[in-house]
Structure formats: C-alpha cells, structure tokens
C-alpha cells in the first residue's frame, strides 16, 4: 500500500441469515437456488453445445438429472472446504463469514463435507453404471484434490500467499468439473474424442478465468496489508486486458466451432449474442481503469458475464438442436 494512502473499507454485506446452523451456512455461503441454477447452466451449456456441434440428438434422461445433482454437491463440498482453508484470511478481511463469527464450527463443517461428498458420489453412481465408471473416478479425484488444497496451503507459503501460484494449484478443481461433463457427453453418445472438442471444453475452462481474475482486481494503493489481489503480482493494466482476452477467446472459439453462418433458424443468429460477454468484460475493465486509486467492485459484472456465456450456449443448444427425452 502506498505511503499515506488509506485502504477503503470492504463492501457492506447483507445481514446474516437465521435458522438452523446448516441452513445459515447454506444461505450465506452456497445459496441453493442460485447455485443449482449455475450448475444447470454450466452442465447444460457444455453438454448441449457438444451435442449441437456433433450433430447428434441431446438425450435428456435420469443420467442427466443425476449428473447435475452430483455437480451441485461437488461444488457445495468445495465451498465447505474453502471455508476452512480461508479461515485465517477471513478472520482479517471477512469477519462476517459463518465460521469466523461462530455461526458454524469445525465440527459442523466436517459433517457438511462428509455428507455432501457422499451425496456427490452417490448421485454419480447411476451415470457411472450406465455410461462410464470413470465419471465416479473424476468426482472422487475432484473431492480429494479439494482436500489436498488445505494441506498445500499449510505446507507452502508461496501457494498460500501467491495469487498466481494458488490459482495454478486450485484451478484443476474447475477443470475437472468440465472434464466430467465432457466425458458424460462422450459416453452418452458413444463417441470418440476429436480435436475440435478441445475448443468447446477449453472455452468453458478459460471463460471462468475472466470471472476469477476480474473479481480480484484492485488498485494496489487501496489494498490493506495482507489483502489478496492479482494486481499484487501483475500490473493493473495487464490484469484488465487479460479479463477482456479471457472473455473474448472463448466467445470467438465457440463461434468458430458452432459456425452459425452455416446454420439455419435460431442456431444461425442466437450464437452471435455470445459476443455480449467480451463486450461486458471490456466495460468492466474500462470501469476499473477509470477508477484509479479507488476500490472497485467487479464481481457482479464477472458473474453476469459468465452467466450470459452459459445461458447463450444452453439456449442455442435447446432451441437449435434436437432433443430426446427418456428415463
């Protein structure tokens, strides 16, 4: 922090929820309807786009339902573990977190992690039996990697304090979820992988990074000592540029694979609306650069951008592709 500069206070948060301890934690840390909707968009956007590009009907059945619920519990498990992993940092910078203020304790969180982990594996059992046992292996690996991150934070100051190093070791959690959806779609269609699939899956892997980077952009002079932001390790201008590039790359990659110019009907015009995502990222970055020396709040714009990306792709797959319904 520059000499003489006073850090701005963190943004105000809504009042704590009330009710049973598990409900308080869920409402504040993993709002169920919002996160289930996010999972539905993520799974549907990726799986639906793959079926659209492959030119095969998208079969909506109990396997899909089980996989979506499995993902919901996997992300819930990750949120529970993050509450423990970030405890020391939250004590300084997010004292309103449920664990810090005593709304839940470590025993509660261990119980929540056990239950959500088991539910994730249980929900994966049906698609694992019907499609591929490797789906269950991916879920187990994701849960195990999440637990390992707690130990890595304890063992390595570089990982614990370095934003970029931490991103490198934590981001596989996100990549594995997209890998789970890709394998699910492959086995559901009994297809072999092709090189163009990497553009679709890669778009989902990369577009989330524009949200992750954007939500932790702050001008260094407004940061309190010990406060984490990517701009401690990269110049703010470069960070703002990367936010735009990480949104634009997936959008143009999707258009290249989807080829709306060669399609008819809704699939010919709806995919172009994905360009709203890099446009929003550009607005977000320009807003950040124009407010030098001020604390900015960009998380909402990043959330809107990634939601639009998933939503456009899902809508195109539903309206422009072929659907089949079965058990």
N, C-alpha and C positions, 0 to 999 in steps of 0.2 A: 504494500500500500504506500502511495507516495506521501512524502512528509507533509504534515499539516492537513491531509485530507481526512474527512470523517466518513466512515462507511455508512451507507444508507441502511436503515432497518430492513429486515426481511419483510416480504409482503404479509399482510394480515391473512389469517386463516379462519375458516368458519368455526363456530363454536363446536365443542366436542359432542359426539353422539351420546345417547343414553340407552340403557338396556343391558342385557346380559353381556359379559365380557367378550365373548366370541363375536357378538353382533356389533359391539362398539369397534372392535378391531376391523371387522369386515367393512363396515360402513365408512370408516375413515381411511383405511389402507387399501381396500380392494372392493370398491363399491360393486355389488354383484351384477346389477343390470348393465351398467356401463361396461364392465369388463367382459361380460358374456357377449355383449354386442360387438366389442372389439375382437374377441376370439372368432365370432361368427364371420365378421368381415375379413379377417386375416385368412382363415381356412377357406372360406368361400371364394375370396378374391384370387387366391393362388390356385386352388384346385379347379375352380371354374375356368380360369384363364388357360390352364394347361389343357383341359378338355376342349376348349374353343380352338386353341392353336392346333391341337392334334386332329380336330375334325371328327371327334367321336362323341356320342351322347354322354351327358353327365348323369350318372346314376345316383339318385338321392335315396338312401336307404338307412337302415339301422346302423350300418357301419359308419356312415357319416355322422349320425347323431352321437354315437359312442365316441368317435374321434374328437368331435367338437367339445363334448363334456370333459373328455380326458385333457384336452388342452387348457380348458378353464381351470382344472385342478392343478395342472402343472404350473401355470402362471401364479396361482394362489400360493402354492408351495414356495415358489421363488420369492414372492413378496414377504412371506413369513420369515424365510431365512435372511432376506435383506434387512429386516427389522433388527435382527441380532447382529448381523455383520456391520451395520452402520451405527450401532449403539453409541460408541464413543463420539463420533462426529455429530450425531443428532443431539447429544447432550449439550453441545455447544451451540449448534446452529438451528436445530429443530426441536426445542424443548417441549413442544406440544405433541410430539409423537406418542402413540399409546403406550409403548414400553417405557419411555422416559418419564412420563408423568404418572405411571403406575396403574393405568387402566387395564393393562395385562402384565404378566410377569413371564420369566423364562420358562416356567413350568407350563403355562398356557401355550406359549409359542411352540414348545416341543410337542405338545399334544396336537396342536393345529398342523404342524409339519408332518407328524406321523399319519394323521387322518387324511390330509389332502394328498400325501404321497401314495398311500394305499389306495385311495379312491381313483387317483390318476392311473395307477397300474391296473386296477380292477376294470375301469372303463375301457382301457386299451385291450382287454382280453378278447372281446368279440372281434374287432378288426384284425387282431393278431392271429386268431384262429382261422378266420375266413380268408384273410389276404396274405399276411406275412408275419412270422414271429419276430422279424427284425424291427417291426414297429414297437413292440414291447421293449426290445433292447435299446432303442433310441430314447424312449421315455425314461427308462432306468438310468441310462447314461446322463441324461439331462438333469435328473434329480441328484445323481451322485456328483456331477460336476458343480452343481449349485452348492452342495455341502462342502465340497473341496475349497470353494472360494473363501469360505470363512477361515479355513486354516491358512490359505495363501495370504490373506490379509494379515494374519497374525505373524507369519513367518517372514514376510518381506515388506520392508518399509517402502521400497520402490513401488510395489504393487499397491500398497495401502495409500500412499500419498501421491503417486504419479498418476495423473488422469489418463494419459495415453497408455501407459503400461497396464493400468487397471482395465481400460477398455479392451485391450488385446486379450486379456485372460477371461474377461466376463462375457464378451460378445458371443462366444460359441454357444452360450445358453440360448440366445436368439436364433442363431443359425441352425441349431438342432431342431427347433420347432418347425422352421421352414423345411428342413430336411425330412421331418416326419410327414408333413403334408405332401411333399413331393413323392416319397415312397408310397404313401397311401394311394395317391392318384395313379402312379405307375402300376401298382398291383391290381387296383380296381379295374384298370383297362387291359391288364396283362400285356403291357408294352415293355420294350427295352429302352433304356435311356438313349437320347440323341443329343448332339452338341447344342442345338438351339434351346433345349430345356434350360441350359445354364443361364441364358439371358432372362428367362422368366423368373427362375428361382433367385438369381442374382439381383434382379430388380427389387425383390422383397427384402433381401438381405441388406442392400445398400440404402433403400429409401428410409428404413428405420434409423439409420445413422444420421440423416439430416435432422431428425427429431431429437436424437440423443445429443448431438453437438449443439443444436440450436437452443435447447433448454438450459444449457450450462455455459452460455456466452455471457460474459460480463466484462466491463472495462476493468482492467487490473487496479486502477486507482480507487475503485469503490469497494474492493474486496477487503473484508476483515482478515486479520492474520489467521492462517489455517483454513480459510474458506476455500472450497474446491471450485475450480472453473477451468475449462480448457484453455482459456486465454492466459493462464499462468505458464503454459508451455508453448502455445502458438500465438503469433500476433493476432490481434482482434480483426484486422482487415482480412487476413488469410482465413480466419475462422468463419467470417461472414461469407467469403467467397466459396468456401467448402460447403456451407449449408446449401447454397444455390446449386452447386455442381452435384451434390449428393441427392438433390431432388430432381434435377434435370436429367441426369444419366438414366435412372430407372424409367422416367416418363418416356424418353426417346427410345430406350431399349424396348419398352413394351410396344410402342407404336411400330417399331421395326419388325418385331416378331408377329404382332397381331395383323399388320398390313391392312388397315381399314380401307385404304384406297382400292383394294381388290375385293372388298366385300359389298354386300347389298343390305338395304334396310337399316335397322338400328345399329348393327355392328359396323356400318360404314361411317357413321357420324358420332356416335357416343364415345368411342375410344379417344377422340381428339380432346374431350374435356379433361383428360388426364394432364394436359398442359397447364391447367389451373394450379397444379401442385408446385412446379417450379416458379410460376408467377407469384404464388403466395410466399414461397421461400425468398424470392427476390424482395418482395415488400418487407418481409421480416428482417432481412439482412440490412436493407437500406434504413429501416427504422432504427435498428441497433447502431449503425454507423453515424446517424444524425444526432444520436443522444450521447455523445462522448462525455464521459465524466458523470453519467447518470446511471443509476441502477435500472435495468430494463427487465421486463417480464415477458419472455418469448415462448414459454412452454405451451400456452394456449394456442398460439399460431402454429407451432410444430404439431400439436395434437390434431388440429384441424387439417393440416396438410396430409398427414399420414392417413387420417380417416377418409379424406377425399380420394386418395390414391386407392385404398382398398375398396371403397364404395363404387368408384367408377369401374374398376375391373370386375367386381362382382355383378354390378348391374348389366354390364356388357355381356358377361357370360350367361346370365339368366335370360336376358331379352334377345340376345343374338345367337345363342347356341341351342342345342337340342337337349331336353331334359327327359329323364325317365324316373319313375317313382316305383319303389319296391320295398320289400322288407329285407 
